Amino acid sequence: MSTKKIKPIDLKNLEPEEKLKYEIAEELGLLDKVVTEGWRSLSSKETGRIGGLITKRKRKS
């Protein structure tokens, strides 16, 4: 486990693409885990699910 500090996330001041990533993480029930432990704490399955939903939504717009 790394000792690198996790910087606080300002959810109100994000780029549109980052905002979408956090919104999807929230919908999947992973936002708390991401905020407390960082993106590295997610499994490859969880990360892939987020990536897949981002791609799906980008295609729709």
C-alpha positions as CSV (number, residue, x, y, z in Angstrom):
1,M,0.0,0.0,0.0
2,S,1.4,3.4,-0.9
3,T,1.8,6.2,1.6
4,K,0.9,8.8,-1.0
5,K,-1.6,11.3,0.3
6,I,-5.0,11.4,-1.4
7,K,-5.8,15.0,-2.2
8,P,-9.3,16.1,-1.5
9,I,-11.7,16.2,-4.4
10,D,-13.8,19.3,-5.1
11,L,-16.8,17.7,-6.7
12,K,-18.3,21.1,-7.7
13,N,-15.2,22.2,-9.6
14,L,-14.5,19.4,-12.2
15,E,-14.0,19.2,-15.9
16,P,-17.1,17.8,-17.7
17,E,-15.4,14.5,-18.4
18,E,-14.2,14.1,-14.8
19,K,-17.7,15.1,-13.6
20,L,-19.2,12.3,-15.7
21,K,-16.8,9.8,-14.2
22,Y,-17.8,10.7,-10.7
23,E,-21.5,10.7,-11.5
24,I,-21.2,7.2,-12.9
25,A,-19.2,6.1,-9.8
26,E,-22.0,7.5,-7.7
27,E,-24.7,5.7,-9.6
28,L,-22.8,2.4,-9.2
29,G,-22.4,3.0,-5.5
30,L,-18.6,3.4,-5.7
31,L,-18.3,7.1,-5.0
32,D,-17.7,6.8,-1.3
33,K,-14.9,4.2,-1.9
34,V,-13.3,6.5,-4.5
35,V,-13.4,9.6,-2.3
36,T,-12.0,7.8,0.7
37,E,-9.5,5.4,-0.9
38,G,-8.9,6.8,-4.4
39,W,-9.5,5.4,-7.9
40,R,-6.8,2.8,-7.4
41,S,-8.9,1.1,-4.8
42,L,-11.4,0.0,-7.5
43,S,-11.2,-3.5,-9.0
44,S,-10.6,-3.8,-12.8
45,K,-14.2,-4.9,-13.1
46,E,-15.5,-1.8,-11.4
47,T,-13.2,0.4,-13.4
48,G,-14.2,-1.3,-16.7
49,R,-17.9,-0.8,-15.8
50,I,-17.3,3.0,-15.3
51,G,-15.3,3.2,-18.6
52,G,-18.0,1.3,-20.5
53,L,-20.8,3.6,-19.2
54,I,-18.7,6.7,-20.0
55,T,-18.2,5.4,-23.6
56,K,-21.9,4.6,-23.9
57,R,-23.0,8.1,-22.8
58,K,-20.5,9.8,-25.0
59,R,-21.9,8.0,-28.0
60,K,-25.5,9.1,-27.1
61,S,-24.6,12.8,-27.1
